[in-house]
Amino acid sequence: MRSGALQPGDPLPAVRRLASDLGVNPNTVAAAYARLRNAGRLTTAGRHGTRVADEPPRPAPVFAVPPGLRDLASGHVDAALLPTASQLPSAPHNDTMWNAELQSLGCGWLQAQGLPQDAMGVFSGTLDAVERALRQHARPGDRVAIEDPCWPPLLALLHSLRLVPVGLPVDAQGVCVPPPGLLAGCVALVITPRAHNPTGAALGTTRWRTLRRQLQASPHTLLILDDHWGLLSQAPLAVAGALPPLWLHVLSVSKALGPDCRVALVAGTPHLVQGMCAHQTLGPRWVSRWLQAWVARLWSQTRKGREPGSLRHMAARYGARRTVLVRALRDEGVEIACGERGEGLHLWLPVPHEAAVAQFMAARGWAVQVGAPLRLQAGPAIRVSIGTVGPRDMARLARDLAAALRHTARAVF
């Protein structure tokens, strides 16, 4: 592998065959394969045998919107809606990992959502929390069930951890129930309980009851809830009060308080959260107490009232934008799966040809995200992000999207 004689994806000989060729005990070869597999250099896939693992993913290039195009691709929030603090908070040094005010706010929010507060932690964003949970619970080669389509950084994270993603379709009620027995073969299930990125779907209560029964029958499968829209969501949390044995809820504040607020609060099964916190102390040790104090101040200032800068005001504005666009698309003969029941920054629009639609929209002055990086087995689509588009532009955007679908549906040879 080091010399390049074996490339990623190349098969390795069977254990007994290699042992015979080398004149050693088969247990010696099996132990060597196991060490390489645990190091992430090999993967084993049942009858397909043992193969050289893929290379770790390279950092994704930073997306840059071409000059002159409106950004519907990156998923940024509207900076004009974000709150501002009147003065910088103070954060005296102490030996605790938590800012007391942030912990109090987090406990109160979790209680209002119907979630236990027995074990909590604070981490540097959603991916940091999810990575630490999976490092505690999974090993290279394990399978992890995720939504399809999904958030692309999650796919990159699973690949870097040598975990195998198993895609589950998403419809208007959230992630679809997998076939019986599938979850038993997965070490974790990562889902978005509301404002699913990219469809905007929220997990329905009936759908959750069926999922919960499967998780109850698979007590070693960890449920990870990526609640990135939680502070802005107007949908109920279907999982509240009925959690499986192993669970982790991750609340990110980036969408509500600003993308540079790299803070995520977690709650979950005590031994899992305690292990995550212990692992954190070996590296960064804690999340900046100054940043925690800043987040606590912004959260405290915005959690009440409906004036500009408040959480309710932001949620209402984003909801209104989505409703206006969905209705405008409907007037143009285009239906969105989640319709007006969805929420969040994104709409997922199935298309006949992703690249052709993206090119057509670029010609009209819009930059949209092609769906390929977000999907495993789902059909072609584009993601339209509405965070930076005002209601006055929605009618023109809907007309251009409808025209793009009509234009690209006709094959030209």
C-alpha positions, 0 to 999 in steps of 0.5 A: 500500500505504501509503495502504491502496488496496492491501490484503494479498492484493490482486493487482498488475498483470502487469509488461508491463501496468503498464509499458505503463500507466506508459510505462516499460521492463518491466525497470524494473517488474520491478526495482521488484517485485523490491525490494518482494518482497525487502523482504517487501511482495510475494509471487509465487506462479507462475500466481497472480501477484504479490500484496501480502504479509500483514501480519506477525503480531501478538504472540500473546496470553498464554494464561491458564487460567480460574480453577478449571480444571486446565491441560492446554493450556499445555505447562508442565513440572512445576516440582517436578521441576526441579533447583536449584543450591546456589549461584549460579555465577560468570561472569568477563568474557572475550572468548569467546562460550562458557562453557567448562564448557557447551561441554565438556558440549555436546561430550560430549553431542553425541558420545554422540548420534553427532553431529559437534562441528566447528561449534557455537554457543550461542543464546537458545533454539530460535526464536532459533537457527532464525530465524538459520539461516533468515535465513542460508539463505532469502529471502522467498517461499521454501518451508519444509517442516514437520511438520503438526501442529507447534509454533505459534511456528514457524508465526509465525516463518515468517510473519514471515520471509515464508516459505511453510510446506509441511505434512508429515503426522506418524504414529507413525514421525514426519514422513512422507516427502514426495512425490518432488521436494517437498524440492527445492522447499523451502529447508529442512525443520524436524522434531522428531527425538523427542518431537514436539510435539504427538504425542510421536512419534520419527523411526524409523530406516527413515523417516529412511533414506528422508528422507535419500535425498531430502535427499541428492538435494536438497543445497541443502535445509537440515535443521533438527532441533528436539531440544527434548526431547533431554536427557530423551529415552530414544529413539535419535536416528535421524539420528546418523551419517547426516546430509545435506550441510546440517544444523543440530541445535538442543538446547534446555535449557528443558524439562529445566532450566527455562523461563527457561534460554533457552539452545540449543546448536547444531551443524551444517554449519560455514559455516552455524553460522559465519554464524549466530554472525557475525549474532549478534554484530551484535545481542545479541553473545552469550548471557549468560555468567552464564546459560551458567554457570548452565545448565552448573552445573544440567546438570552436577548433573543428568546423573548418578544417578537421584535427584529433580532428575536428568535420568533421574528427570525423564524417568522420571516424565514417561514414567510419566505418559504411559504411565498416561494412554495405558493409561487411555485404552485402557481407555476405548476410546480409542487414541493414535497413538503409544501408549506409544512416544511421549514428551514432554509432549503427546498429540494426540487427534483429535476430531470438534469441537475447540471442543465437546470443549474446552468439555466438558472445561472443564465437567469442570475441565480446560483443553485446547488446541484443535488449530487453531493447531498444524495446517495440513491435519491434521484436528481434534484437541486437545492434552493436556499432561501436565507438571503432571498426576500419575499419580493424576489420569490415570484421571479425565482418561481418563474425562473425555476418553472422555466428551467424545469420545462426547458431541461425536460426537453432533450436536445440532440 
